[in-house]
Amino acid sequence: MAENKKSFILYGDLIHTIKKMPQDKAGILFLTILEYVNDLNPQVEDILVDLCFEPIKQQLKRDLITWDKFKEKQSLNGKKGGRPKTINESQEKPKNPSLKLETQKSLNVNVNDNVILFNYKKCSDKELVEELSKFKETYSKDILNSFYRYWSEKDDKGKTKMSLEKTFEVDKRLITWSSNDKKFNKVENKIAEKNIIW
C-alpha cells in the first residue's frame, strides 16, 4: 500500500462472493486483505481463499495506481499556485471600452460585465426615485416615501446620507427598512405633500 495511506476501498458487490464461502474461509479472506493492504505480504494456502483474493488484490492495485495519479496531479496544481490570471496585472480592465472617457465620467452608473449597477455615490434625487420605482409592487408608498426622505437628506456640503455609506444596495436596504418599519412602526401616516414622491 502507498506510504502514509491509511484507507482503501472495498467494493460492496464483494458480498456476492463472500456469501458463497464458508464463514471460516470468509474470515481468512478478510484477514488476508488486511494483511495485503498493510504490506505484510500474506501467503494464501487455501485454494478457495486464493481464488477469491486474487481479483480483490488486482482491484486494490488499480485503485492504488489511480490514487498515485490523483496525488501527482494535486501536487502539480499546488506548485502552479492556483488558477492562472486571465488579465495581466499591469493592465487595467476598461470600464466600458465603447465609451469615451469623458462620457464615462458623466454617467451615474457603473458598467461591469454588461451589468448596470446603481451608483449611489453620484446619484441624483431623480435617479433615486427611478431606482425606488422598481420596488412599487413590493413595498407600500409610505415605506418608499420614508426611505426616500431619509436617504436623500443632504448635509451642509450637499452630500446625501446615501452617498456617505460604504455600500448601498437599494433592494437590501429596503428589506431592512421595511422590517424595521414593521418592528417599530415609525412611518408617519401624515406625510408633507412636498416629500411625497408617489
ABEGO torsion letter per residue (X at the ends): XBBGBABBBBBAAAAAAAAABBAAAAAAAAAAAAAAAAGAGBBBABAAAAAAAAAAAAAAAAAAAAAAAAAAAAAAAAAAGEBBBABBAABBBBABAABBAAAAAABABBBBGGBBBBBAAABBAAAAAAAAAAAAAABBAAAAAAAAAAAABBBAAGBBAAAABABBBAAAAAAAAAAAAAAAGABBABBBAAABAX
